Amino acid sequence: MNLVWVAIVLLGAMGLIFGWILAFASKKLAVESDPRIGEIIGALPGANCGACGYPGCSGLAEAVVNGVAPVGACPVGKARVAAEIAAIMGVEFDSNAKPQHARVVCQGGKAERVDRFYYMGLADCAAAGMLNGGPKVCEYGCLGLGNCVRACMFDALKINDNGLPEVNPKRCTGCGACVKACPRGLMKLIDEDQQVLVLCKSRSKGPEVRKACKVGCIGCGICAKNCPEQAITVTDYLAEINPEKCTACGICVEKCPMKTIKFVQEDGITKAKVG
């Protein structure tokens, strides 16, 4: 019986000693946390989407406090959150920064494209592209298997009836997750006030494009020749618009023989610009 009590006393004593050691170590080895980290986490939207490039909102908060990330690094919170974080950090924020949203720069859906074979493999754009360059004749075009849709955490993307990704601008936060997910670089972040886009990424020559797609850029240069602002250049058979020079006059939209250049929003006002 005495042995039992001795064992109990010894265990109790050891527990007290180890507890004291742990308490002492926790105080001596404690890492002080900057209170601004918690304040920034509270200001962030809490999506934990990783669009900023950091592991969640807490990771971004630590990066901002440590001076690694700028106060406007959260693409979801945009200017409002950036201004709050700037106030916490005691720095100034440029409120004139333009918000962005995603846009699909390809029109080669089921009705416009030409296919080489019927694909029945893994529903992944990268996997399909590895199979002899993909099922489409155009090796630059959208494969429509939804990598971008699955990457979007805000339900802002869907695959439409024509087999192409479609962006809901009201839900899009401009986080850029879809841009990273697209293996062919067909998702693009554009400024919200940008009005005209070249909806093609093909670098093939004109005759090859015509065989592959009804609406692909053939690099003819008609748009560049007719642009009064000289905002369009053609490089490697693909037209590119400089948004800083573009006035959205609509001449390129009207003149493009392949209808590759479009207004970002096809509303009544923009349609009136091209008659």
C-alpha positions in Angstrom: 0.0 0.0 0.0 2.9 2.3 0.8 4.3 1.7 -2.6 1.1 2.9 -4.2 1.2 6.2 -2.3 4.9 6.6 -3.1 4.1 6.2 -6.8 1.3 8.7 -6.6 3.4 11.3 -4.8 6.3 10.8 -7.3 4.0 11.2 -10.3 2.4 14.3 -8.8 5.7 15.8 -8.0 7.0 15.1 -11.5 3.8 16.7 -13.0 4.3 19.8 -11.0 8.0 20.1 -12.0 7.3 19.5 -15.7 4.4 21.9 -15.6 6.6 24.6 -14.0 9.3 24.0 -16.7 6.7 24.3 -19.5 5.3 27.5 -18.0 8.7 29.0 -17.6 9.7 28.0 -21.2 6.5 29.4 -22.7 7.2 32.8 -21.2 10.9 32.8 -22.0 10.5 31.5 -25.6 7.3 33.3 -26.5 7.3 35.1 -29.8 5.6 38.5 -29.5 3.0 39.0 -32.2 2.5 42.5 -33.8 -1.1 43.6 -32.9 -1.4 45.0 -36.4 -1.5 41.5 -37.9 -4.8 40.9 -36.1 -6.2 44.2 -37.2 -5.3 43.6 -40.8 -6.8 40.1 -40.7 -10.0 41.7 -39.4 -10.0 44.2 -42.3 -9.4 41.5 -45.0 -12.5 39.8 -46.5 -11.6 36.4 -45.1 -11.9 34.5 -48.3 -8.5 32.8 -47.8 -8.4 32.3 -51.6 -4.7 32.7 -51.9 -5.1 35.1 -54.9 -2.6 37.4 -53.3 0.0 34.8 -53.5 0.1 34.1 -49.7 -1.3 31.2 -47.7 -4.6 32.8 -46.7 -5.5 36.2 -45.2 -3.3 35.6 -42.1 -0.3 34.9 -44.3 -0.9 38.2 -46.2 -1.4 40.1 -43.0 2.0 39.0 -41.7 3.6 39.8 -45.1 2.1 43.3 -45.0 3.3 44.0 -41.5 6.8 42.6 -42.3 7.0 45.0 -45.3 7.0 42.1 -47.9 3.6 42.7 -49.4 2.0 46.1 -50.3 -1.2 47.3 -48.6 -3.1 46.8 -51.8 -2.1 43.1 -52.3 -5.6 41.8 -51.7 -7.4 41.7 -55.2 -10.7 40.7 -53.6 -11.0 43.5 -51.1 -9.8 46.1 -53.8 -9.5 49.8 -52.8 -11.8 49.7 -49.8 -9.7 47.1 -47.9 -6.5 48.5 -49.1 -7.4 51.9 -47.6 -8.2 50.2 -44.3 -4.9 48.4 -44.3 -3.0 51.5 -45.2 -4.6 53.3 -42.2 -3.6 50.5 -39.9 0.0 50.6 -41.2 0.1 54.4 -41.2 0.9 54.8 -44.9 -0.7 56.3 -47.9 -2.7 54.4 -50.5 -3.2 55.3 -54.1 -7.0 55.3 -54.5 -6.7 55.9 -58.2 -5.7 52.3 -58.9 -8.1 50.8 -61.4 -10.1 47.7 -60.3 -9.9 44.7 -62.6 -12.0 41.8 -63.7 -11.4 38.6 -65.7 -12.3 38.1 -69.4 -11.9 35.1 -71.7 -9.8 36.1 -74.8 -11.2 33.3 -77.0 -14.4 33.0 -79.0 -13.7 29.6 -80.5 -16.6 27.7 -79.1 -18.5 24.7 -80.5 -20.1 26.8 -83.2 -16.9 28.5 -84.4 -14.1 26.0 -84.0 -13.0 22.9 -86.0 -12.1 19.8 -84.1 -9.6 17.1 -85.0 -11.0 14.4 -82.8 -13.6 13.8 -80.0 -11.9 14.0 -76.6 -13.3 11.6 -73.9 -10.4 11.8 -71.4 -9.9 13.5 -68.1 -11.9 16.7 -67.7 -8.8 18.9 -67.4 -7.5 21.4 -70.0 -3.9 20.7 -69.3 -4.4 17.0 -69.7 -6.4 17.4 -72.9 -3.7 19.7 -74.4 -1.0 17.1 -73.8 -2.9 14.7 -76.1 -1.5 15.6 -79.5 -2.0 19.3 -78.8 -5.7 18.9 -77.8 -8.8 18.1 -79.8 -9.1 21.5 -81.5 -7.3 22.3 -84.7 -6.3 25.6 -83.1 -3.7 24.8 -80.5 -4.1 28.2 -78.9 -7.8 28.1 -78.3 -9.9 27.3 -75.2 -10.5 23.6 -74.5 -13.6 24.4 -72.4 -12.9 21.7 -69.7 -13.3 24.1 -66.8 -10.0 24.5 -65.1 -10.8 28.2 -64.7 -14.3 27.5 -63.4 -13.0 25.1 -60.7 -10.3 27.6 -59.7 -12.8 30.4 -59.1 -13.9 30.7 -55.4 -16.6 33.2 -56.1 -18.8 31.4 -58.5 -18.1 34.0 -61.1 -17.4 31.5 -64.0 -19.4 28.9 -65.8 -19.1 27.0 -69.1 -21.8 28.2 -71.4 -23.8 26.3 -74.0 -21.1 27.1 -76.6 -18.5 25.3 -74.5 -16.6 28.5 -73.5 -16.0 30.0 -70.0 -18.3 32.9 -69.3 -17.6 35.5 -66.6 -20.2 37.1 -64.4 -18.7 40.6 -63.9 -21.0 41.2 -60.8 -19.3 38.2 -59.0 -15.8 38.5 -60.4 -13.4 40.0 -57.8 -10.4 40.2 -60.1 -8.5 37.7 -57.9 -6.7 36.2 -60.9 -7.1 32.6 -59.8 -8.6 31.7 -63.2 -5.7 33.4 -65.0 -3.3 31.1 -63.1 -5.4 28.0 -63.8 -5.7 28.4 -67.6 -2.9 26.4 -69.2 -3.2 28.4 -72.4 -3.3 31.9 -70.9 -6.8 32.6 -72.2 -8.1 34.3 -69.0 -7.0 37.9 -68.8 -7.4 40.5 -66.1 -8.4 43.8 -67.6 -9.2 47.2 -66.1 -12.9 47.8 -65.6 -12.8 50.8 -67.9 -11.2 49.0 -70.8 -13.8 48.8 -73.5 -12.2 47.0 -76.5 -10.5 43.6 -76.7 -8.9 41.3 -79.2 -10.6 38.0 -78.4 -7.9 35.6 -79.7 -4.4 34.4 -78.7 -3.5 32.5 -81.9 -0.1 33.1 -83.4 -0.7 31.0 -86.4 -0.7 32.5 -90.0 -4.0 33.6 -91.5 -4.7 30.6 -93.7 -4.1 28.3 -90.8 -6.4 30.3 -88.6 -9.2 30.3 -91.2 -9.1 26.5 -91.3 -9.3 26.2 -87.5 -11.7 28.9 -86.4 -14.4 31.3 -87.8 -13.5 34.2 -85.5 -9.7 33.9 -85.0 -7.3 36.7 -85.7 -5.6 36.3 -89.1 -3.1 39.1 -88.6 -4.3 41.0 -91.6 -3.5 44.4 -90.0 -6.7 46.1 -91.2 -7.5 47.1 -87.6 -4.1 48.7 -87.2 -4.3 50.6 -90.5 -7.6 52.1 -89.7 -7.1 53.0 -86.0 -6.9 56.8 -85.8 -5.1 56.6 -82.4 -2.4 54.1 -83.6 -3.4 52.0 -80.6 -3.1 48.7 -82.4 -0.1 46.7 -83.4 0.2 43.3 -85.1 3.0 41.0 -83.8 3.4 37.4 -84.9 0.1 37.5 -86.8 -1.9 38.7 -83.7 -3.4 42.1 -83.2 -2.9 43.8 -79.8 -4.6 46.9 -78.4 -2.8 49.4 -76.2 -5.6 50.4 -73.7 -3.8 53.6 -72.8 -4.2 54.8 -76.4 -7.6 53.3 -77.2 -10.5 55.7 -77.2 -13.1 52.9 -78.0 -14.2 54.6 -81.2 -15.3 51.2 -82.6 -13.6 51.5 -86.0 -11.5 48.4 -85.4 -14.6 46.5 -84.3 -16.3 47.5 -87.5 -13.4 46.8 -89.8 -12.2 43.5 -88.5 -13.1 40.9 -91.2 -13.1 38.0 -88.7 -15.1 39.8 -86.0 -12.2 39.0 -83.6 -12.3 42.5 -81.9 -15.2 43.2 -79.7 -16.5 45.6 -77.2 -16.1 44.3 -73.7 -19.8 45.0 -73.0 -22.0 44.6 -76.0 -24.7 47.0 -74.9 -26.8 49.5 -76.8 -24.3 52.3 -76.5 -21.3 50.4 -77.9 -23.4 48.8 -80.7 -24.4 52.3 -81.8 -20.8 53.3 -82.2 -20.4 50.8 -85.0 -23.8 51.6 -86.6 
